[in-house]
Amino acid sequence: MTHMLGKFGPRRKTQEMIYDVGLHLGTTWHKCDFQCHTPRDRAWSGSPDLPGGEDAAELARRAWAEEFIRAAEAARLQAVAISDHHDICLSAYALEAAARLQSSVLVFPAVEITCSDNAQCIVIFDPSATVDTQKLALGAAGNILMAPASDAKTCDILPARETVSGFVEAVQSEQHLRDTSVILPHFSMEEDHKTLNEQGHHPRFANLPIDGVYIERAYSSLDVTTVEKIRGKIHDWGKRRRAILATGDNRTADWSRLGVNDCWIKLGEHSIEALRQALLADEARIAFEPPTCPTEYLVELRVKSSLTGPAAVTIVFNDGFNAIIGGRGSGKSAFLEYLRFGLGRTDKDFNAKLDPEQSREAKLISETLAGDGYVEVVLEREGVRETWRRVLSNSEIITVTVGERTLELTTSAARERFRSRAFRQKGLSSTMNDPATASDQITNIAAAEEIDQRRSIDRDIENTQRSVGAALINLVALWKSRVDLRQTTEKVEDLRARIAALTKRLEEEGLSAAALRTIEESPKYGRAGEYIATVGSQAEHASAQLGELEAIAVTAEAAAYEGAADFEEVRELQQAVVEAKSMLTSSLSSARAALELLATKQNDAKGRFAAKRDAFMLTYTAAVEEQSKHSNFVDEVARLNTELQTAEASQAKARSAGQTHVHAERNYRDALESLDGLIERRRAILKAAADKVAGRSSNMLKARLKKDRMPAQYRAALYKLFEGSGTQSVEESCTDWIRAILEADESKGWAKLRQRFLDLYEAKIMAGSPPEASDGLLSSLQAIIFNGARQLTDRQRKRIYQSLADPVVAGIVAAVPNDAINMSYVDEGRAIDFKMASPGQQASALLELLLKQSAGTLIIDQPEDDLDNRVIMRIVELLRTSKSTRQLIFTTHNANIVVNGDADKIVALKSPEPSSMPNNNAPRVQLDCDGAIETPAVSATITSIMEGGREAFDLRSRKYRFDLYS
């Protein structure tokens, strides 16, 4: 309570940044140096003095001020304070110069004071503070008489009358100073000049009611003890955490120390209130290394709906923590649901069967975005800005505009393109409500950081399952080619034997030797013709394959990879690519020429052989006609020769098919091994994610890999076997069957079963796939089904046998488990199943886990609904650290989350006002104001909406006996 009151403080007039409502950027990082001196400082060197008064002298001061602003810009500074010793004169010139140059550098007036206890302080003023107000600080220090404004130098620097403690008390008791200034004592290493960090002086520091200190050195050079004194970890030096600002203390015209000690600060306004807020949330708003910001984040939301009225409403997001606030019925949840819709992350996007009438969120979308309504989301991905647009009439597609390109993505593709998590109101506490989706939801939350790996491996598994199916088809083709080869070989041998017997009989019955030779040679001509035709078709096919090979040969060009050719290794490799392409082109050209030559020779051979065959046929016909008395035998030999030619052609095709699929067995084994390997890799990813859960939930959760003991794909594949078989209780029996298999051999049980089915299917194919199975095949089938534990009828066995076809067997051999992560909630040291935890326990544990992950934008509607204030304060601490690594967008009506969580951007919605004459055309959801906590309109709205107003806040403070300004 005290902390939050201190966060707000009295409101006052300030230099508020002006934006259209909804477009305020919130807090942004500024590299700063809040100890910069001027030529008026007595320690200044390197440039002439700058007296004032005369026009030329004033011009010189203004010129110096502009030079200072340009130097700050060159040092990449974005916020500075002019802090001469015991003097405030030239800060006004710097403020005017920044405005005149339209510089983005924020200038704050300040003054450096040496107190009587040999320690220094810097007093930083609001930019709107008048000279008279600033002089009050000099008066509060005592014994300081500022030199006239026209003098070239400040007064002689002697210690002020007050100690640091007395000075701070004097400033904070002066209403005008307390509201417009911040005091930062100097607290560096013990050996540093005029620091409060001296042996024996801890009581004076411990009791100082200040929120920050400054150092004149790099933060990294502080020893651990000094930092712990400042942070309130050494209780003799006070329990209050204080922020640290590193300054440069530049006093030279070469600007050598301007911004020399790195320090960044997050400010949402050009005001002293912004600085005060940063000091109170220094973990999130002050940094000493270049701040890290999310590379993927939402930039803007645009909504046109029946709730928002005829004009679209636009909200700009900060890349840190965004809070949307408003009274009951103001539309907070509506905006988050529009955002989920724009990102393809509504409940209906994950469950197409969801009835809008049964879901408040789905009903909102269907009713308010009809007609010309739309949602547009502007987002940034690694520096590339995109605009996503989605409308209700074509809600299956999200239109993405990137520069001049336009893409159409499905919602699932959009979710892969931009990582985020979005939870509706009470979404965290209802993850276990639906048993069908609970496991997936928990797994997705626990393994959120591994989402890219999981998506990639899930895609690989799906592709490999298809490869297994294709490999099975090729394997079956190999089996069939073997059956065909066996059958055609048997037929060829039979025909040859019969022809030989008839020929012998003709010879015995007096057929002339010449006619006999002619008849015997007939099959030879048939085989020769078949060979010539086969060569032609193979040459044509090989030529087509060469064309495909040319299209997929090495095509990589270094020029397509910007900057890659700057590396010697890439240039050498590109040369090797050029040489390889040249050799390939030459080889392919030679191969094509060889095939063209072969085709020419085949065509020539075909023509010449056709003439020869035609001549032979004349002889053959004459020979047959001459032997009229043996016509029956001769006709039979001719018929058998024709059958032989056909059989030999079929034999050649079967042999060729076998050669085509010669690697089918190996390819099938490789595909299965690859599939099994991917399953193990997915398990390893899930196990690694599960191992992180305890540490990232303050040990409130335990997680482990949960192997799928009853895979849905196993069951579905087995069910297909029994379709139309009339088998009773299939689902129950299959469940028992799978359970028994996996209990007997968890790692290899299913692999053994799929091999048994494969062997049975091969036996069926090799038997010629007879419509009626043999007793042996049916016995083998009975032994496999249900592990032989259940006797099937003959009709059932025969129907199951008939079901054994490529699709059914492919479903069995390619089926995979869907492993997950199982979580337990640790309640007072005892682990209980997560579904047995209360909604509040579930929500708090999952929220803590989510905030400790770095997994894209996190969107939650009113996370406090199931949390008590004790839990909320722990979440608040996480918000401050989490928002530096991932974007957060929450709706809330809890002041702790917004204020103590230090929201970077706050959007306040207007509360609906009851009216006896409502205007149905007026927008029902409207933006009131937006900005950072330090934005005056926002802080006033927070106090009003979340605290019931200043009076209610003050009353609670008195009831708790809290001092407003202690």
NORMORA-V202210 format. One record per residue. N is the residue number from 1. NEAR is the number of other ideal C-beta (glycine too) atoms within 12 Angstrom. Layout:
n = [N | N]
near = [NEAR | NEAR]
This chain:
n = [1 | 2 | 3 | 4 | 5 | 6 | 7 | 8 | 9 | 10 | 11 | 12 | 13 | 14 | 15 | 16 | 17 | 18 | 19 | 20 | 21 | 22 | 23 | 24 | 25 | 26 | 27 | 28 | 29 | 30 | 31 | 32 | 33 | 34 | 35 | 36 | 37 | 38 | 39 | 40 | 41 | 42 | 43 | 44 | 45 | 46 | 47 | 48 | 49 | 50 | 51 | 52 | 53 | 54 | 55 | 56 | 57 | 58 | 59 | 60 | 61 | 62 | 63 | 64 | 65 | 66 | 67 | 68 | 69 | 70 | 71 | 72 | 73 | 74 | 75 | 76 | 77 | 78 | 79 | 80 | 81 | 82 | 83 | 84 | 85 | 86 | 87 | 88 | 89 | 90 | 91 | 92 | 93 | 94 | 95 | 96 | 97 | 98 | 99 | 100 | 101 | 102 | 103 | 104 | 105 | 106 | 107 | 108 | 109 | 110 | 111 | 112 | 113 | 114 | 115 | 116 | 117 | 118 | 119 | 120 | 121 | 122 | 123 | 124 | 125 | 126 | 127 | 128 | 129 | 130 | 131 | 132 | 133 | 134 | 135 | 136 | 137 | 138 | 139 | 140 | 141 | 142 | 143 | 144 | 145 | 146 | 147 | 148 | 149 | 150 | 151 | 152 | 153 | 154 | 155 | 156 | 157 | 158 | 159 | 160 | 161 | 162 | 163 | 164 | 165 | 166 | 167 | 168 | 169 | 170 | 171 | 172 | 173 | 174 | 175 | 176 | 177 | 178 | 179 | 180 | 181 | 182 | 183 | 184 | 185 | 186 | 187 | 188 | 189 | 190 | 191 | 192 | 193 | 194 | 195 | 196 | 197 | 198 | 199 | 200 | 201 | 202 | 203 | 204 | 205 | 206 | 207 | 208 | 209 | 210 | 211 | 212 | 213 | 214 | 215 | 216 | 217 | 218 | 219 | 220 | 221 | 222 | 223 | 224 | 225 | 226 | 227 | 228 | 229 | 230 | 231 | 232 | 233 | 234 | 235 | 236 | 237 | 238 | 239 | 240 | 241 | 242 | 243 | 244 | 245 | 246 | 247 | 248 | 249 | 250 | 251 | 252 | 253 | 254 | 255 | 256 | 257 | 258 | 259 | 260 | 261 | 262 | 263 | 264 | 265 | 266 | 267 | 268 | 269 | 270 | 271 | 272 | 273 | 274 | 275 | 276 | 277 | 278 | 279 | 280 | 281 | 282 | 283 | 284 | 285 | 286 | 287 | 288 | 289 | 290 | 291 | 292 | 293 | 294 | 295 | 296 | 297 | 298 | 299 | 300 | 301 | 302 | 303 | 304 | 305 | 306 | 307 | 308 | 309 | 310 | 311 | 312 | 313 | 314 | 315 | 316 | 317 | 318 | 319 | 320 | 321 | 322 | 323 | 324 | 325 | 326 | 327 | 328 | 329 | 330 | 331 | 332 | 333 | 334 | 335 | 336 | 337 | 338 | 339 | 340 | 341 | 342 | 343 | 344 | 345 | 346 | 347 | 348 | 349 | 350 | 351 | 352 | 353 | 354 | 355 | 356 | 357 | 358 | 359 | 360 | 361 | 362 | 363 | 364 | 365 | 366 | 367 | 368 | 369 | 370 | 371 | 372 | 373 | 374 | 375 | 376 | 377 | 378 | 379 | 380 | 381 | 382 | 383 | 384 | 385 | 386 | 387 | 388 | 389 | 390 | 391 | 392 | 393 | 394 | 395 | 396 | 397 | 398 | 399 | 400 | 401 | 402 | 403 | 404 | 405 | 406 | 407 | 408 | 409 | 410 | 411 | 412 | 413 | 414 | 415 | 416 | 417 | 418 | 419 | 420 | 421 | 422 | 423 | 424 | 425 | 426 | 427 | 428 | 429 | 430 | 431 | 432 | 433 | 434 | 435 | 436 | 437 | 438 | 439 | 440 | 441 | 442 | 443 | 444 | 445 | 446 | 447 | 448 | 449 | 450 | 451 | 452 | 453 | 454 | 455 | 456 | 457 | 458 | 459 | 460 | 461 | 462 | 463 | 464 | 465 | 466 | 467 | 468 | 469 | 470 | 471 | 472 | 473 | 474 | 475 | 476 | 477 | 478 | 479 | 480 | 481 | 482 | 483 | 484 | 485 | 486 | 487 | 488 | 489 | 490 | 491 | 492 | 493 | 494 | 495 | 496 | 497 | 498 | 499 | 500 | 501 | 502 | 503 | 504 | 505 | 506 | 507 | 508 | 509 | 510 | 511 | 512 | 513 | 514 | 515 | 516 | 517 | 518 | 519 | 520 | 521 | 522 | 523 | 524 | 525 | 526 | 527 | 528 | 529 | 530 | 531 | 532 | 533 | 534 | 535 | 536 | 537 | 538 | 539 | 540 | 541 | 542 | 543 | 544 | 545 | 546 | 547 | 548 | 549 | 550 | 551 | 552 | 553 | 554 | 555 | 556 | 557 | 558 | 559 | 560 | 561 | 562 | 563 | 564 | 565 | 566 | 567 | 568 | 569 | 570 | 571 | 572 | 573 | 574 | 575 | 576 | 577 | 578 | 579 | 580 | 581 | 582 | 583 | 584 | 585 | 586 | 587 | 588 | 589 | 590 | 591 | 592 | 593 | 594 | 595 | 596 | 597 | 598 | 599 | 600 | 601 | 602 | 603 | 604 | 605 | 606 | 607 | 608 | 609 | 610 | 611 | 612 | 613 | 614 | 615 | 616 | 617 | 618 | 619 | 620 | 621 | 622 | 623 | 624 | 625 | 626 | 627 | 628 | 629 | 630 | 631 | 632 | 633 | 634 | 635 | 636 | 637 | 638 | 639 | 640 | 641 | 642 | 643 | 644 | 645 | 646 | 647 | 648 | 649 | 650 | 651 | 652 | 653 | 654 | 655 | 656 | 657 | 658 | 659 | 660 | 661 | 662 | 663 | 664 | 665 | 666 | 667 | 668 | 669 | 670 | 671 | 672 | 673 | 674 | 675 | 676 | 677 | 678 | 679 | 680 | 681 | 682 | 683 | 684 | 685 | 686 | 687 | 688 | 689 | 690 | 691 | 692 | 693 | 694 | 695 | 696 | 697 | 698 | 699 | 700 | 701 | 702 | 703 | 704 | 705 | 706 | 707 | 708 | 709 | 710 | 711 | 712 | 713 | 714 | 715 | 716 | 717 | 718 | 719 | 720 | 721 | 722 | 723 | 724 | 725 | 726 | 727 | 728 | 729 | 730 | 731 | 732 | 733 | 734 | 735 | 736 | 737 | 738 | 739 | 740 | 741 | 742 | 743 | 744 | 745 | 746 | 747 | 748 | 749 | 750 | 751 | 752 | 753 | 754 | 755 | 756 | 757 | 758 | 759 | 760 | 761 | 762 | 763 | 764 | 765 | 766 | 767 | 768 | 769 | 770 | 771 | 772 | 773 | 774 | 775 | 776 | 777 | 778 | 779 | 780 | 781 | 782 | 783 | 784 | 785 | 786 | 787 | 788 | 789 | 790 | 791 | 792 | 793 | 794 | 795 | 796 | 797 | 798 | 799 | 800 | 801 | 802 | 803 | 804 | 805 | 806 | 807 | 808 | 809 | 810 | 811 | 812 | 813 | 814 | 815 | 816 | 817 | 818 | 819 | 820 | 821 | 822 | 823 | 824 | 825 | 826 | 827 | 828 | 829 | 830 | 831 | 832 | 833 | 834 | 835 | 836 | 837 | 838 | 839 | 840 | 841 | 842 | 843 | 844 | 845 | 846 | 847 | 848 | 849 | 850 | 851 | 852 | 853 | 854 | 855 | 856 | 857 | 858 | 859 | 860 | 861 | 862 | 863 | 864 | 865 | 866 | 867 | 868 | 869 | 870 | 871 | 872 | 873 | 874 | 875 | 876 | 877 | 878 | 879 | 880 | 881 | 882 | 883 | 884 | 885 | 886 | 887 | 888 | 889 | 890 | 891 | 892 | 893 | 894 | 895 | 896 | 897 | 898 | 899 | 900 | 901 | 902 | 903 | 904 | 905 | 906 | 907 | 908 | 909 | 910 | 911 | 912 | 913 | 914 | 915 | 916 | 917 | 918 | 919 | 920 | 921 | 922 | 923 | 924 | 925 | 926 | 927 | 928 | 929 | 930 | 931 | 932 | 933 | 934 | 935 | 936 | 937 | 938 | 939 | 940 | 941 | 942 | 943 | 944 | 945 | 946 | 947 | 948 | 949 | 950 | 951 | 952 | 953 | 954 | 955 | 956 | 957 | 958 | 959 | 960 | 961 | 962 | 963 | 964 | 965 | 966]
near = [28 | 21 | 25 | 35 | 30 | 30 | 35 | 40 | 34 | 24 | 22 | 27 | 19 | 33 | 29 | 28 | 29 | 16 | 25 | 16 | 24 | 33 | 25 | 36 | 31 | 42 | 42 | 32 | 33 | 36 | 37 | 42 | 44 | 55 | 43 | 44 | 46 | 48 | 38 | 43 | 37 | 24 | 23 | 31 | 18 | 21 | 24 | 17 | 24 | 35 | 23 | 29 | 17 | 12 | 10 | 13 | 23 | 22 | 16 | 25 | 36 | 27 | 23 | 35 | 38 | 27 | 27 | 43 | 35 | 22 | 34 | 37 | 27 | 17 | 29 | 23 | 42 | 29 | 44 | 48 | 49 | 48 | 48 | 43 | 40 | 41 | 42 | 45 | 40 | 45 | 41 | 33 | 35 | 43 | 36 | 25 | 31 | 34 | 22 | 18 | 23 | 11 | 27 | 22 | 40 | 39 | 45 | 51 | 44 | 48 | 52 | 46 | 48 | 34 | 40 | 24 | 30 | 23 | 38 | 41 | 48 | 48 | 55 | 51 | 45 | 39 | 40 | 28 | 35 | 20 | 22 | 16 | 31 | 42 | 28 | 31 | 44 | 40 | 28 | 34 | 40 | 25 | 23 | 34 | 20 | 32 | 26 | 16 | 25 | 19 | 25 | 28 | 30 | 35 | 24 | 17 | 27 | 20 | 25 | 35 | 21 | 29 | 30 | 43 | 27 | 27 | 45 | 39 | 25 | 29 | 43 | 30 | 17 | 25 | 16 | 26 | 35 | 32 | 28 | 38 | 46 | 47 | 50 | 50 | 45 | 41 | 43 | 37 | 25 | 20 | 15 | 25 | 20 | 30 | 33 | 45 | 37 | 27 | 14 | 13 | 27 | 22 | 18 | 29 | 37 | 22 | 22 | 36 | 28 | 41 | 35 | 40 | 47 | 47 | 41 | 37 | 32 | 21 | 29 | 16 | 21 | 29 | 19 | 14 | 18 | 30 | 28 | 21 | 35 | 44 | 25 | 22 | 18 | 21 | 15 | 19 | 32 | 29 | 17 | 28 | 28 | 37 | 39 | 43 | 51 | 39 | 44 | 35 | 37 | 37 | 30 | 22 | 23 | 17 | 30 | 16 | 29 | 37 | 34 | 27 | 33 | 29 | 45 | 34 | 44 | 46 | 42 | 44 | 39 | 33 | 39 | 41 | 43 | 43 | 47 | 42 | 43 | 45 | 38 | 37 | 44 | 35 | 27 | 37 | 44 | 43 | 27 | 26 | 17 | 13 | 26 | 17 | 25 | 35 | 20 | 29 | 38 | 43 | 33 | 32 | 44 | 31 | 41 | 30 | 37 | 27 | 33 | 33 | 22 | 15 | 17 | 24 | 38 | 28 | 47 | 31 | 43 | 41 | 35 | 43 | 50 | 50 | 53 | 46 | 45 | 36 | 23 | 15 | 18 | 30 | 38 | 41 | 35 | 39 | 45 | 46 | 43 | 45 | 47 | 43 | 42 | 49 | 41 | 34 | 41 | 41 | 33 | 30 | 32 | 26 | 20 | 16 | 13 | 21 | 14 | 24 | 13 | 14 | 23 | 24 | 36 | 29 | 21 | 37 | 39 | 27 | 21 | 33 | 34 | 20 | 15 | 16 | 32 | 32 | 43 | 34 | 44 | 29 | 39 | 25 | 26 | 15 | 14 | 19 | 20 | 33 | 29 | 42 | 35 | 39 | 25 | 30 | 14 | 16 | 29 | 20 | 23 | 38 | 28 | 32 | 21 | 20 | 11 | 6 | 12 | 16 | 20 | 18 | 26 | 21 | 31 | 20 | 20 | 34 | 29 | 24 | 28 | 40 | 35 | 38 | 38 | 40 | 42 | 37 | 32 | 25 | 40 | 43 | 32 | 23 | 37 | 31 | 17 | 18 | 12 | 13 | 20 | 24 | 30 | 27 | 33 | 38 | 36 | 36 | 45 | 46 | 41 | 35 | 29 | 32 | 28 | 21 | 22 | 34 | 23 | 18 | 29 | 30 | 19 | 23 | 33 | 20 | 19 | 29 | 30 | 20 | 26 | 36 | 29 | 23 | 34 | 39 | 28 | 29 | 35 | 33 | 29 | 30 | 34 | 31 | 31 | 28 | 27 | 31 | 28 | 23 | 21 | 30 | 23 | 19 | 25 | 31 | 18 | 18 | 30 | 26 | 16 | 23 | 36 | 22 | 18 | 30 | 32 | 17 | 20 | 33 | 22 | 13 | 19 | 15 | 29 | 20 | 15 | 16 | 31 | 31 | 19 | 33 | 39 | 29 | 25 | 34 | 32 | 24 | 29 | 32 | 26 | 25 | 29 | 28 | 23 | 28 | 24 | 24 | 27 | 26 | 22 | 23 | 28 | 20 | 19 | 23 | 25 | 16 | 19 | 26 | 17 | 13 | 18 | 20 | 12 | 13 | 20 | 21 | 14 | 18 | 16 | 23 | 14 | 13 | 15 | 10 | 10 | 17 | 19 | 12 | 13 | 12 | 13 | 21 | 17 | 14 | 20 | 24 | 16 | 17 | 23 | 20 | 15 | 19 | 20 | 16 | 16 | 21 | 19 | 15 | 18 | 27 | 16 | 15 | 22 | 23 | 16 | 18 | 26 | 19 | 16 | 24 | 24 | 17 | 19 | 27 | 20 | 17 | 24 | 25 | 16 | 17 | 27 | 19 | 14 | 20 | 26 | 16 | 16 | 25 | 21 | 15 | 22 | 31 | 19 | 19 | 30 | 31 | 18 | 21 | 29 | 15 | 16 | 28 | 18 | 17 | 30 | 35 | 19 | 23 | 39 | 32 | 21 | 31 | 33 | 20 | 25 | 34 | 31 | 22 | 32 | 33 | 28 | 27 | 30 | 30 | 24 | 30 | 23 | 25 | 25 | 27 | 18 | 19 | 29 | 18 | 18 | 28 | 23 | 16 | 23 | 35 | 21 | 20 | 32 | 33 | 19 | 26 | 36 | 28 | 19 | 32 | 33 | 22 | 24 | 37 | 31 | 21 | 33 | 41 | 26 | 22 | 37 | 35 | 21 | 28 | 41 | 25 | 18 | 33 | 35 | 22 | 20 | 35 | 39 | 31 | 36 | 27 | 26 | 27 | 27 | 29 | 24 | 28 | 28 | 24 | 28 | 34 | 31 | 25 | 33 | 40 | 29 | 27 | 39 | 33 | 21 | 18 | 28 | 17 | 29 | 13 | 15 | 27 | 18 | 18 | 27 | 33 | 23 | 21 | 34 | 34 | 23 | 23 | 31 | 26 | 16 | 16 | 13 | 18 | 17 | 14 | 25 | 40 | 27 | 20 | 33 | 34 | 21 | 26 | 38 | 33 | 24 | 35 | 38 | 28 | 27 | 35 | 30 | 25 | 27 | 20 | 24 | 20 | 13 | 17 | 28 | 20 | 16 | 17 | 31 | 30 | 20 | 26 | 34 | 26 | 22 | 34 | 35 | 31 | 24 | 16 | 17 | 24 | 15 | 29 | 17 | 19 | 15 | 28 | 34 | 26 | 25 | 37 | 39 | 25 | 32 | 40 | 23 | 29 | 20 | 33 | 37 | 33 | 31 | 41 | 42 | 40 | 36 | 37 | 33 | 27 | 34 | 36 | 40 | 30 | 43 | 31 | 37 | 24 | 22 | 10 | 11 | 12 | 21 | 21 | 21 | 41 | 24 | 17 | 31 | 20 | 25 | 26 | 33 | 42 | 38 | 36 | 44 | 46 | 45 | 36 | 44 | 41 | 39 | 33 | 34 | 28 | 34 | 34 | 47 | 44 | 45 | 46 | 39 | 32 | 44 | 37 | 32 | 30 | 33 | 19 | 19 | 13 | 31 | 33 | 25 | 27 | 42 | 40 | 25 | 36 | 44 | 33 | 28 | 35 | 43 | 34 | 30 | 36 | 39 | 51 | 50 | 50 | 44 | 43 | 33 | 35 | 37 | 34 | 44 | 44 | 42 | 38 | 45 | 46 | 50 | 50 | 46 | 51 | 51 | 43 | 39 | 28 | 23 | 20 | 16 | 9 | 10 | 6 | 8 | 12 | 11 | 10 | 10 | 19 | 27 | 26 | 35 | 29 | 38 | 32 | 32 | 42 | 47 | 48 | 51 | 46 | 41 | 32 | 30 | 44 | 43 | 26 | 37 | 44 | 31 | 27 | 33 | 36 | 30 | 17 | 17 | 22 | 13 | 19 | 31 | 22 | 17 | 21 | 24 | 15 | 11 | 16 | 11 | 19 | 14 | 26 | 20 | 16]
